[in-house]
Amino acid sequence: DLLRRGVEVEVFSWFPPADEVIHPEVTESGILEHTHYFRYRYLPQVLLSGTFWHSLYPVLLGRYRRRYRTLRDKMTAAYFAARVRALGHRHIHSHFIGRLAEGVSDLSRTTFSYTAHCYTPLEQMSPVARALLPSRTQASLVVAASEYVSRGRRSEAPEEVRDRVKVVRCGIDVTRFQPDADSPKTIDVLCVAGLGPTKGLEYLIRAAKILSETNPKVRVVHLGSGSPAQQALYQQECETLGTGDCFRLAGAVSSDQVKQ
């Protein structure tokens, strides 16, 4: 939507893609030509950049040495900061790993904002997860995906910055996803999500088993990617419960296949 509105967007991905599925709308948008990853062989691109060298000390020995724990993370931060400055960007917006992006914003001297997709009280978070939280005061904007997330983020923010939290819900393009009345109904429940533990997939598997006991024809299908360990964990859960044909893990697919 930003691209359609004429906004210049570059994507900096902390991690390389985990699978080969590329959604057609992503290809059509041309954003892949403006997507950046870090690889060690890219370092010659920034060796003449003052921003790169000025960023190395804070991430290796200075104030950010604990934020970026691995050598790869430290080099990624310095590399991204140099690329952001070289491309003339003025603002960084982050999803999920806001703390890492916040550091790149500092190093490249840009403004910073992030989207909070979920909320967990601080006392319930692990030390690792808490360390990835962005500062409560630096972000010029915090986008909350729901009222619940907004209330949580506001409750933990200093009073003077609470009005920076704004609710922007994740929408669905209803022009693309419309039911076809002529198609035979073969799936009763479709879940599109990653295999991460926060998705609660184990409860969906158990619910599918309960449904199948009263309705043998019910079909529950999960679409989404995860690590081989996560895939094996949920596959084992299915085998333990004996879900049979009522529950299927179909893996990562394109958005066109989701639509179908």
GIBELNOR-V523778 format. One record per residue. N is the residue number from 1. PHI is phi in whole degrees, -180 to 180 (* if undefined). NEAR is the number of other C-alpha atoms within 12 Angstrom. D_FIRST is the distance of its C-alpha to the first C-alpha in Angstrom with 1 decimal. Layout:
BEGIN
n:N phi:PHI near:NEAR d_first:D_FIRST
n:N phi:PHI near:NEAR d_first:D_FIRST
END
This chain:
BEGIN
n:1 phi:* near:14 d_first:0.0
n:2 phi:-62 near:11 d_first:3.8
n:3 phi:-64 near:17 d_first:5.4
n:4 phi:-64 near:12 d_first:5.0
n:5 phi:-85 near:8 d_first:6.3
n:6 phi:87 near:9 d_first:8.9
n:7 phi:-81 near:12 d_first:8.9
n:8 phi:-79 near:18 d_first:11.3
n:9 phi:-128 near:27 d_first:10.8
n:10 phi:-121 near:27 d_first:13.7
n:11 phi:-105 near:30 d_first:14.3
n:12 phi:-114 near:32 d_first:17.8
n:13 phi:-100 near:27 d_first:19.0
n:14 phi:-65 near:31 d_first:22.3
n:15 phi:-115 near:19 d_first:23.4
n:16 phi:-68 near:15 d_first:23.5
n:17 phi:-59 near:17 d_first:22.0
n:18 phi:-84 near:16 d_first:24.4
n:19 phi:-143 near:17 d_first:24.2
n:20 phi:-98 near:12 d_first:23.5
n:21 phi:-76 near:19 d_first:20.9
n:22 phi:-122 near:20 d_first:17.7
n:23 phi:-70 near:21 d_first:15.2
n:24 phi:-59 near:18 d_first:14.9
n:25 phi:-68 near:18 d_first:11.1
n:26 phi:-69 near:20 d_first:11.4
n:27 phi:-63 near:16 d_first:14.2
n:28 phi:-65 near:13 d_first:12.6
n:29 phi:-72 near:19 d_first:9.7
n:30 phi:81 near:18 d_first:12.7
n:31 phi:-68 near:24 d_first:11.7
n:32 phi:-62 near:21 d_first:15.2
n:33 phi:-73 near:15 d_first:16.8
n:34 phi:-120 near:20 d_first:15.5
n:35 phi:-110 near:23 d_first:16.4
n:36 phi:-118 near:25 d_first:19.7
n:37 phi:-124 near:27 d_first:22.5
n:38 phi:-102 near:30 d_first:25.9
n:39 phi:-139 near:21 d_first:29.0
n:40 phi:-58 near:18 d_first:32.4
n:41 phi:-71 near:13 d_first:32.8
n:42 phi:-85 near:18 d_first:29.9
n:43 phi:-56 near:23 d_first:32.1
n:44 phi:-56 near:15 d_first:33.8
n:45 phi:-65 near:17 d_first:30.6
n:46 phi:-119 near:29 d_first:31.0
n:47 phi:-65 near:21 d_first:34.8
n:48 phi:-97 near:15 d_first:35.1
n:49 phi:-90 near:24 d_first:32.5
n:50 phi:-65 near:20 d_first:34.0
n:51 phi:-62 near:28 d_first:31.1
n:52 phi:-61 near:32 d_first:31.6
n:53 phi:-70 near:25 d_first:35.3
n:54 phi:-70 near:25 d_first:34.9
n:55 phi:-84 near:36 d_first:32.5
n:56 phi:-64 near:33 d_first:35.0
n:57 phi:-63 near:20 d_first:37.7
n:58 phi:-59 near:25 d_first:35.6
n:59 phi:-84 near:33 d_first:34.2
n:60 phi:-88 near:25 d_first:37.6
n:61 phi:-131 near:17 d_first:40.1
n:62 phi:-98 near:16 d_first:38.6
n:63 phi:-65 near:17 d_first:36.5
n:64 phi:-104 near:29 d_first:33.8
n:65 phi:-64 near:23 d_first:36.4
n:66 phi:-93 near:21 d_first:36.0
n:67 phi:-69 near:31 d_first:32.3
n:68 phi:-105 near:32 d_first:31.9
n:69 phi:-80 near:20 d_first:34.6
n:70 phi:-94 near:15 d_first:34.6
n:71 phi:-61 near:19 d_first:35.2
n:72 phi:-63 near:21 d_first:32.1
n:73 phi:-63 near:30 d_first:30.0
n:74 phi:-65 near:36 d_first:31.9
n:75 phi:-69 near:35 d_first:31.4
n:76 phi:-62 near:40 d_first:27.6
n:77 phi:-60 near:47 d_first:27.3
n:78 phi:-67 near:44 d_first:29.4
n:79 phi:-65 near:42 d_first:27.7
n:80 phi:-64 near:46 d_first:24.1
n:81 phi:-59 near:42 d_first:25.4
n:82 phi:-66 near:38 d_first:26.9
n:83 phi:-68 near:38 d_first:23.9
n:84 phi:-60 near:36 d_first:21.7
n:85 phi:-66 near:27 d_first:24.4
n:86 phi:-65 near:20 d_first:25.0
n:87 phi:-85 near:20 d_first:21.4
n:88 phi:77 near:17 d_first:21.6
n:89 phi:-75 near:26 d_first:18.8
n:90 phi:-113 near:23 d_first:19.3
n:91 phi:-148 near:30 d_first:17.4
n:92 phi:-119 near:36 d_first:17.0
n:93 phi:-118 near:34 d_first:14.9
n:94 phi:-123 near:33 d_first:16.4
n:95 phi:-119 near:28 d_first:16.5
n:96 phi:69 near:26 d_first:19.9
n:97 phi:-92 near:29 d_first:22.2
n:98 phi:-59 near:33 d_first:21.7
n:99 phi:-63 near:36 d_first:25.3
n:100 phi:-69 near:41 d_first:25.1
n:101 phi:-68 near:45 d_first:22.0
n:102 phi:-60 near:38 d_first:23.7
n:103 phi:-64 near:41 d_first:26.7
n:104 phi:-63 near:47 d_first:24.7
n:105 phi:-61 near:36 d_first:23.4
n:106 phi:-60 near:35 d_first:27.1
n:107 phi:-66 near:37 d_first:28.2
n:108 phi:-96 near:35 d_first:25.8
n:109 phi:58 near:24 d_first:26.2
n:110 phi:-117 near:25 d_first:22.6
n:111 phi:-80 near:24 d_first:21.2
n:112 phi:-144 near:35 d_first:19.9
n:113 phi:-148 near:36 d_first:17.9
n:114 phi:-153 near:37 d_first:17.2
n:115 phi:-103 near:36 d_first:16.0
n:116 phi:-100 near:37 d_first:19.1
n:117 phi:-85 near:27 d_first:18.6
n:118 phi:-150 near:25 d_first:22.3
n:119 phi:-141 near:29 d_first:25.4
n:120 phi:-129 near:22 d_first:29.0
n:121 phi:-54 near:19 d_first:31.8
n:122 phi:-55 near:19 d_first:33.0
n:123 phi:-69 near:11 d_first:36.5
n:124 phi:-98 near:11 d_first:35.1
n:125 phi:-90 near:14 d_first:33.2
n:126 phi:-73 near:13 d_first:34.8
n:127 phi:-57 near:11 d_first:35.6
n:128 phi:-66 near:16 d_first:33.3
n:129 phi:-65 near:21 d_first:30.3
n:130 phi:-65 near:20 d_first:31.4
n:131 phi:-68 near:20 d_first:31.5
n:132 phi:-89 near:25 d_first:27.8
n:133 phi:-71 near:35 d_first:26.8
n:134 phi:-68 near:35 d_first:25.5
n:135 phi:-59 near:28 d_first:27.8
n:136 phi:-82 near:28 d_first:27.9
n:137 phi:-123 near:24 d_first:28.0
n:138 phi:-75 near:27 d_first:26.1
n:139 phi:-64 near:34 d_first:22.5
n:140 phi:-77 near:28 d_first:21.2
n:141 phi:-155 near:31 d_first:18.8
n:142 phi:-121 near:38 d_first:18.9
n:143 phi:-92 near:35 d_first:16.2
n:144 phi:-100 near:31 d_first:18.1
n:145 phi:-77 near:26 d_first:16.8
n:146 phi:-158 near:23 d_first:19.7
n:147 phi:-64 near:20 d_first:22.6
n:148 phi:-61 near:22 d_first:24.9
n:149 phi:-64 near:26 d_first:23.1
n:150 phi:-61 near:30 d_first:22.9
n:151 phi:-61 near:25 d_first:26.6
n:152 phi:-65 near:24 d_first:27.5
n:153 phi:-66 near:39 d_first:25.8
n:154 phi:-66 near:29 d_first:27.2
n:155 phi:-65 near:21 d_first:30.6
n:156 phi:-101 near:23 d_first:30.8
n:157 phi:-94 near:23 d_first:29.5
n:158 phi:-58 near:16 d_first:31.9
n:159 phi:-56 near:14 d_first:32.1
n:160 phi:-71 near:15 d_first:31.0
n:161 phi:-118 near:21 d_first:27.5
n:162 phi:-64 near:25 d_first:26.8
n:163 phi:-75 near:22 d_first:24.8
n:164 phi:-81 near:26 d_first:22.2
n:165 phi:-85 near:35 d_first:21.2
n:166 phi:-125 near:26 d_first:18.4
n:167 phi:-88 near:26 d_first:17.3
n:168 phi:-133 near:20 d_first:13.7
n:169 phi:-75 near:18 d_first:14.1
n:170 phi:-79 near:14 d_first:12.4
n:171 phi:-100 near:11 d_first:11.4
n:172 phi:-121 near:11 d_first:12.1
n:173 phi:-75 near:12 d_first:10.8
n:174 phi:-72 near:9 d_first:14.2
n:175 phi:-77 near:9 d_first:14.1
n:176 phi:-92 near:15 d_first:14.3
n:177 phi:-106 near:15 d_first:16.7
n:178 phi:-129 near:14 d_first:19.6
n:179 phi:-69 near:13 d_first:23.3
n:180 phi:-102 near:11 d_first:25.6
n:181 phi:-64 near:7 d_first:28.8
n:182 phi:-86 near:7 d_first:30.8
n:183 phi:-81 near:10 d_first:30.1
n:184 phi:-67 near:10 d_first:32.8
n:185 phi:-81 near:15 d_first:32.0
n:186 phi:-118 near:14 d_first:32.5
n:187 phi:-127 near:20 d_first:30.3
n:188 phi:-88 near:20 d_first:30.9
n:189 phi:-132 near:23 d_first:28.7
n:190 phi:-120 near:26 d_first:25.6
n:191 phi:-115 near:28 d_first:24.5
n:192 phi:-113 near:25 d_first:21.4
n:193 phi:-167 near:24 d_first:21.8
n:194 phi:-71 near:25 d_first:23.1
n:195 phi:-95 near:30 d_first:26.9
n:196 phi:-64 near:19 d_first:27.1
n:197 phi:-63 near:17 d_first:29.8
n:198 phi:-70 near:15 d_first:27.5
n:199 phi:-80 near:20 d_first:26.3
n:200 phi:68 near:16 d_first:29.9
n:201 phi:-63 near:33 d_first:30.2
n:202 phi:-62 near:28 d_first:33.9
n:203 phi:-73 near:18 d_first:33.9
n:204 phi:-67 near:31 d_first:32.1
n:205 phi:-63 near:37 d_first:34.7
n:206 phi:-66 near:24 d_first:37.5
n:207 phi:-65 near:24 d_first:36.1
n:208 phi:-63 near:35 d_first:35.8
n:209 phi:-64 near:30 d_first:39.5
n:210 phi:-64 near:21 d_first:40.5
n:211 phi:-62 near:21 d_first:38.8
n:212 phi:-67 near:24 d_first:40.4
n:213 phi:-72 near:18 d_first:43.8
n:214 phi:-104 near:12 d_first:43.6
n:215 phi:-139 near:15 d_first:41.4
n:216 phi:-60 near:18 d_first:42.3
n:217 phi:-91 near:21 d_first:39.7
n:218 phi:-65 near:26 d_first:36.6
n:219 phi:-128 near:30 d_first:34.0
n:220 phi:-121 near:34 d_first:31.5
n:221 phi:-124 near:29 d_first:29.1
n:222 phi:-109 near:34 d_first:27.1
n:223 phi:-118 near:27 d_first:24.3
n:224 phi:157 near:30 d_first:23.3
n:225 phi:-105 near:29 d_first:24.6
n:226 phi:-173 near:26 d_first:27.0
n:227 phi:-74 near:18 d_first:29.9
n:228 phi:-56 near:15 d_first:33.1
n:229 phi:-66 near:14 d_first:34.9
n:230 phi:-66 near:23 d_first:32.4
n:231 phi:-60 near:27 d_first:32.6
n:232 phi:-66 near:17 d_first:36.4
n:233 phi:-61 near:21 d_first:36.6
n:234 phi:-76 near:34 d_first:34.8
n:235 phi:-66 near:26 d_first:36.6
n:236 phi:-65 near:18 d_first:39.9
n:237 phi:-61 near:25 d_first:39.0
n:238 phi:-63 near:28 d_first:38.6
n:239 phi:-68 near:20 d_first:42.0
n:240 phi:-65 near:15 d_first:43.7
n:241 phi:-81 near:24 d_first:42.7
n:242 phi:71 near:20 d_first:43.3
n:243 phi:-71 near:32 d_first:40.1
n:244 phi:59 near:25 d_first:40.9
n:245 phi:-86 near:21 d_first:38.7
n:246 phi:-78 near:34 d_first:37.1
n:247 phi:-135 near:39 d_first:34.6
n:248 phi:-137 near:31 d_first:32.8
n:249 phi:-94 near:38 d_first:30.8
n:250 phi:-98 near:25 d_first:28.8
n:251 phi:79 near:29 d_first:27.0
n:252 phi:-79 near:28 d_first:23.6
n:253 phi:-138 near:24 d_first:22.1
n:254 phi:-76 near:23 d_first:19.0
n:255 phi:-66 near:22 d_first:16.4
n:256 phi:-65 near:16 d_first:18.3
n:257 phi:-71 near:19 d_first:21.4
n:258 phi:-61 near:24 d_first:20.1
n:259 phi:-60 near:21 d_first:19.3
n:260 phi:-64 near:18 d_first:22.8
END
